Amino acid sequence: MHYKEIGFVNTKEMFRRAYEGGYAVPAYNFINMEQLQAIVAACMESRSPVILQASKRVRQYVGREFMKSMSRAAIELIRQSDTPIPCALHLDHGDSLEECKRSIEDGFSSVMIDGSALPLDENIRVTKNVVDYAHEFDVTVEGELGVLSGLEDDVTREKSRYTDPSSVEEFVDKTGVDSLAVSIGTAHGVTKVKLKPGESWPSLRFDILKEIEIKIPGFPIVLHGSSSISQEYTDMVNKYGGNIQGAVGIPEEQIRKACRSCVCKVNIATDSLLVMTAVIRKILHEDTTVFDPRKYIGPARDELVKMYIKKNKEVLGSAYKA
């Protein structure tokens, strides 16, 4: 079924409004029903547009039919609201034309094709093939230039490579993509950079971001790997039996600064995993008699709602922009 019949939108109008308004649309990854419920509840409460994201591996984990049913339930809840919000369903880090095709068949309104590890010419070729197919169905496409380090879901890279601003105009012109993910210092995973004692987080490369904006003015830019990795929740995980050492994320003030420029979409995944794990560990540690998953997954979902609302209001600037 086509995404428009379901009730999703593509990202074109979302990004136009975000660029003009100086904010970024949240792109929240989900891996289960409770995360999806929390995303929808938080964005409806804060009146924020939202992009629901699922990777290839998550689609395999959940199953195509369950994924379709879950996403349809989410959009139906939004549609029945007195104040509905724009909502897109996005394939994160698609690795082939075939995976993008399957996602479009399943009602995704936006897809990413990640050819960032390929030579430029090959990245252009692969990305253009996806664009040519997706645009037949009015599905928007995100490409990527530059490589983010780290590990998150099915994305594993040992070394990062900043986006070369001199390549972005050629890439956009030759592929026809609708948005571009860039590498300016963000990273996937729970440990985004290793800091020595007393060191502070290095600044994102706003100079590169500015050069990109000059090369392709008005074009929507995407930041991956933008979780802040709250010390509160990492401490909670470690206090109640976990072992996450050296976890550090992107300072929220740097993400907010990027959102005031050409960044129209910010991907956040690890923060939600961290919050859920922290709350569940705390509950199971404090009450060893608990065996009903609703008793620990429910409170974790409630904490996620608070986190997403805070992101929309204080970091991305997307609250009340629906």
Wavefront OBJ file of the C-alpha trace (Angstrom):
o trace
v 0.000 0.000 0.000
v 1.262 3.487 -0.869
v 2.247 5.628 2.102
v -0.269 8.345 1.228
v -3.119 5.866 1.575
v -1.852 5.016 5.054
v -1.485 8.651 6.150
v 2.260 9.241 6.151
v 3.923 12.177 4.412
v 7.303 12.423 2.728
v 9.931 14.818 4.044
v 9.812 17.614 1.449
v 7.437 19.991 3.234
v 8.808 19.021 6.646
v 12.303 20.054 5.622
v 11.222 23.241 3.866
v 9.508 24.444 7.030
v 12.388 23.320 9.240
v 14.969 25.148 7.121
v 12.949 28.351 7.129
v 12.141 28.039 10.835
v 15.625 27.283 12.122
v 14.855 23.932 13.708
v 15.325 20.243 12.886
v 12.739 17.494 12.576
v 13.390 14.666 15.054
v 14.163 11.319 13.435
v 13.722 8.764 16.193
v 14.652 5.132 15.662
v 12.438 2.475 17.191
v 12.932 -1.265 17.679
v 9.744 -2.261 19.508
v 6.158 -1.250 20.200
v 6.891 0.641 23.405
v 9.499 2.869 21.807
v 7.124 3.632 18.957
v 4.320 4.430 21.386
v 6.607 6.775 23.318
v 7.749 8.612 20.184
v 4.198 9.173 18.997
v 2.929 10.228 22.432
v 5.803 12.662 22.987
v 5.569 14.294 19.574
v 1.805 14.623 19.796
v 2.087 16.199 23.251
v 4.808 18.620 22.160
v 3.164 19.238 18.767
v 6.287 18.301 16.839
v 6.569 16.849 13.348
v 8.323 13.513 13.481
v 10.161 10.965 11.374
v 9.804 7.373 12.547
v 12.916 5.420 11.616
v 13.671 1.728 11.255
v 16.807 0.112 9.872
v 17.075 -3.047 7.796
v 18.072 -5.089 10.826
v 15.160 -3.804 12.880
v 12.775 -4.604 10.037
v 14.158 -8.133 10.054
v 13.909 -8.349 13.848
v 10.307 -7.117 13.998
v 9.166 -8.795 10.764
v 7.627 -7.112 7.735
v 4.006 -7.756 8.698
v 4.440 -6.642 12.297
v 6.357 -3.561 11.111
v 3.530 -2.654 8.754
v 0.922 -3.172 11.457
v 2.833 -1.180 14.065
v 3.437 1.763 11.751
v -0.189 1.807 10.654
v -1.328 1.776 14.275
v 0.954 4.727 15.004
v -0.339 6.835 12.125
v -3.945 5.938 12.923
v -3.476 7.208 16.478
v -2.082 10.455 15.070
v -4.908 10.804 12.545
v -7.565 10.361 15.219
v -6.049 13.108 17.355
v -7.673 16.521 17.617
v -4.305 18.008 16.657
v -2.604 15.625 14.194
v 1.084 16.067 13.398
v 3.051 15.416 10.185
v 4.654 11.983 10.351
v 7.042 10.261 7.941
v 8.192 6.640 7.961
v 11.862 6.378 7.005
v 14.241 3.530 6.185
v 17.490 4.257 8.018
v 20.775 3.162 6.397
v 19.322 1.215 3.505
v 22.125 -0.772 1.910
v 20.668 -1.652 -1.494
v 18.067 -0.750 -4.089
v 16.237 -3.979 -3.233
v 15.908 -3.054 0.458
v 14.627 0.401 -0.507
v 12.097 -1.165 -2.889
v 10.792 -3.490 -0.168
v 10.440 -0.579 2.230
v 8.502 1.475 -0.317
v 6.225 -1.514 -0.934
v 5.590 -1.648 2.816
v 4.466 1.978 3.006
v 7.667 3.853 3.842
v 7.486 7.456 2.694
v 11.236 8.114 2.792
v 14.333 5.958 2.360
v 18.041 6.364 2.932
v 20.595 4.731 0.693
v 23.958 4.653 2.423
v 26.772 4.550 -0.117
v 29.095 6.631 2.029
v 31.789 3.940 2.248
v 31.973 3.703 -1.560
v 34.109 5.811 -3.901
v 32.291 8.978 -4.936
v 31.401 7.813 -8.456
v 29.990 4.529 -7.164
v 28.092 6.291 -4.373
v 26.548 8.579 -6.998
v 25.563 5.635 -9.208
v 24.006 3.606 -6.388
v 22.202 6.608 -4.935
v 20.819 7.726 -8.307
v 19.373 4.267 -8.940
v 17.424 4.512 -5.680
v 16.328 8.081 -6.403
v 15.063 7.193 -9.869
v 12.968 4.364 -8.449
v 11.727 6.117 -5.301
v 10.671 9.299 -7.055
v 8.273 7.306 -9.212
v 6.289 6.828 -6.004
v 6.890 10.341 -4.615
v 9.128 8.853 -1.910
v 11.942 11.099 -0.726
v 15.539 9.882 -0.629
v 18.409 10.649 1.757
v 21.980 10.096 0.587
v 25.218 10.326 2.523
v 28.682 11.765 1.970
v 31.379 11.249 4.573
v 31.721 8.404 7.058
v 30.695 8.324 10.721
v 32.660 6.071 13.046
v 31.123 3.881 15.711
v 28.680 1.017 16.070
v 24.920 1.319 16.085
v 22.568 -1.438 14.973
v 23.772 -2.553 11.529
v 26.151 0.371 10.966
v 29.770 -0.371 11.874
v 32.684 1.888 10.938
v 36.081 1.998 12.628
v 37.187 5.365 11.273
v 35.336 8.528 10.408
v 35.860 10.686 7.372
v 34.582 14.237 7.241
v 32.378 15.230 4.351
v 34.300 17.015 1.597
v 32.330 20.198 0.815
v 33.800 20.274 -2.695
v 31.856 17.077 -3.536
v 28.398 17.925 -2.251
v 27.186 19.979 -5.208
v 28.177 17.282 -7.702
v 26.601 14.575 -5.557
v 23.286 16.395 -5.167
v 23.106 17.425 -8.836
v 23.947 13.995 -10.237
v 21.811 11.931 -7.862
v 18.733 14.109 -7.356
v 18.566 13.273 -3.643
v 16.152 15.189 -1.416
v 18.438 15.439 1.625
v 22.064 14.764 2.473
v 23.575 13.171 5.572
v 27.015 14.604 6.335
v 29.910 13.862 8.662
v 31.015 16.823 10.791
v 32.066 15.032 13.993
v 28.994 13.167 15.179
v 29.288 9.393 15.586
v 27.207 6.269 16.041
v 26.930 4.359 19.279
v 27.192 4.958 23.014
v 30.872 6.003 23.036
v 31.225 8.606 20.310
v 34.739 9.716 21.163
v 37.376 8.644 23.680
v 38.307 11.513 25.960
v 41.276 11.678 28.283
v 40.677 12.785 31.883
v 39.887 16.488 31.957
v 39.269 16.735 28.202
v 36.050 18.273 26.901
v 34.097 17.212 23.853
v 35.679 18.591 20.661
v 33.472 20.969 18.734
v 31.574 19.749 15.734
v 33.036 20.990 12.462
v 30.751 23.936 11.949
v 33.226 25.285 9.424
v 32.540 22.282 7.201
v 28.812 22.663 7.740
v 29.028 26.317 6.668
v 30.967 25.416 3.526
v 28.346 22.820 2.653
v 25.569 25.362 3.133
v 27.371 27.768 0.802
v 27.788 25.051 -1.851
v 24.130 23.917 -1.757
v 22.135 26.790 -0.214
v 18.696 25.876 1.058
v 19.343 22.147 0.800
v 18.271 19.946 3.754
v 21.207 18.496 5.703
v 20.964 15.496 8.049
v 23.017 14.648 11.135
v 23.365 11.002 12.131
v 24.777 9.802 15.446
v 23.436 12.740 17.446
v 22.544 11.196 20.795
v 23.757 13.114 23.840
v 24.353 10.019 26.042
v 23.070 11.492 29.317
v 25.367 10.973 32.289
v 22.284 10.476 34.446
v 21.257 7.361 32.571
v 24.738 5.922 32.057
v 25.281 6.258 35.797
v 21.957 4.515 36.407
v 22.902 1.629 34.114
v 26.250 1.189 35.870
v 24.774 1.562 39.354
v 22.322 -1.258 38.785
v 24.619 -3.870 37.310
v 25.566 -2.544 33.893
v 29.026 -1.851 32.542
v 29.064 1.095 30.140
v 32.453 2.729 30.509
v 33.645 5.923 28.837
v 30.239 6.696 27.365
v 30.070 10.208 25.955
v 27.751 11.868 23.466
v 27.245 15.070 21.514
v 26.657 18.145 23.713
v 23.091 19.248 23.229
v 24.042 22.885 22.738
v 26.119 21.897 19.688
v 23.210 20.006 18.164
v 20.941 23.012 18.786
v 23.451 25.275 17.057
v 23.484 22.975 14.024
v 19.679 22.975 13.922
v 19.681 26.747 13.538
v 21.612 26.444 10.277
v 20.978 24.059 7.379
v 20.425 20.907 9.456
v 16.784 19.887 9.004
v 16.851 16.313 10.369
v 18.624 14.907 13.410
v 18.856 11.154 14.022
v 18.607 9.919 17.604
v 18.705 6.231 18.494
v 21.202 5.379 21.235
v 19.672 7.779 23.764
v 16.396 5.864 23.705
v 18.143 2.508 24.169
v 20.080 3.916 27.105
v 16.977 5.317 28.809
v 15.048 2.068 28.479
v 17.929 -0.036 29.760
v 18.577 2.279 32.717
v 14.982 2.260 33.926
v 14.516 -1.484 33.454
v 17.763 -2.267 35.303
v 16.761 -0.013 38.198
v 13.335 -1.580 38.603
v 14.560 -5.170 38.408
v 17.371 -4.443 40.864
v 15.152 -2.712 43.411
v 12.365 -5.287 43.308
v 13.546 -8.808 42.544
v 9.978 -10.133 42.753
v 8.924 -8.353 39.549
v 8.298 -10.730 36.667
v 5.537 -8.999 34.674
v 7.209 -7.116 31.787
v 4.542 -4.423 31.987
v 5.922 -3.480 35.403
v 9.309 -2.497 33.972
v 8.719 -1.812 30.275
v 5.800 0.494 31.065
v 7.840 2.839 33.285
v 10.665 2.737 30.718
v 8.193 3.894 28.069
v 7.034 6.734 30.341
v 10.641 7.873 30.812
v 11.163 7.804 27.047
v 8.221 10.148 26.559
v 9.884 12.678 28.889
v 13.200 12.368 27.049
v 11.667 12.846 23.595
v 9.686 15.893 24.720
v 12.847 17.428 26.154
v 14.680 16.823 22.874
v 11.902 18.464 20.867
v 11.670 21.489 23.129
v 15.250 22.144 24.201
v 17.514 20.628 21.563
v 15.872 20.355 18.141
v 13.501 23.286 18.453
v 10.710 21.313 16.758
v 8.097 21.592 19.524
v 4.911 23.417 18.499
v 6.015 23.460 14.834
v 3.560 20.824 13.593
l 1 2 3 4 5 6 7 8 9 10 11 12 13 14 15 16 17 18 19 20 21 22 23 24 25 26 27 28 29 30 31 32 33 34 35 36 37 38 39 40 41 42 43 44 45 46 47 48 49 50 51 52 53 54 55 56 57 58 59 60 61 62 63 64 65 66 67 68 69 70 71 72 73 74 75 76 77 78 79 80 81 82 83 84 85 86 87 88 89 90 91 92 93 94 95 96 97 98 99 100 101 102 103 104 105 106 107 108 109 110 111 112 113 114 115 116 117 118 119 120 121 122 123 124 125 126 127 128 129 130 131 132 133 134 135 136 137 138 139 140 141 142 143 144 145 146 147 148 149 150 151 152 153 154 155 156 157 158 159 160 161 162 163 164 165 166 167 168 169 170 171 172 173 174 175 176 177 178 179 180 181 182 183 184 185 186 187 188 189 190 191 192 193 194 195 196 197 198 199 200 201 202 203 204 205 206 207 208 209 210 211 212 213 214 215 216 217 218 219 220 221 222 223 224 225 226 227 228 229 230 231 232 233 234 235 236 237 238 239 240 241 242 243 244 245 246 247 248 249 250 251 252 253 254 255 256 257 258 259 260 261 262 263 264 265 266 267 268 269 270 271 272 273 274 275 276 277 278 279 280 281 282 283 284 285 286 287 288 289 290 291 292 293 294 295 296 297 298 299 300 301 302 303 304 305 306 307 308 309 310 311 312 313 314 315 316 317 318 319 320 321 322
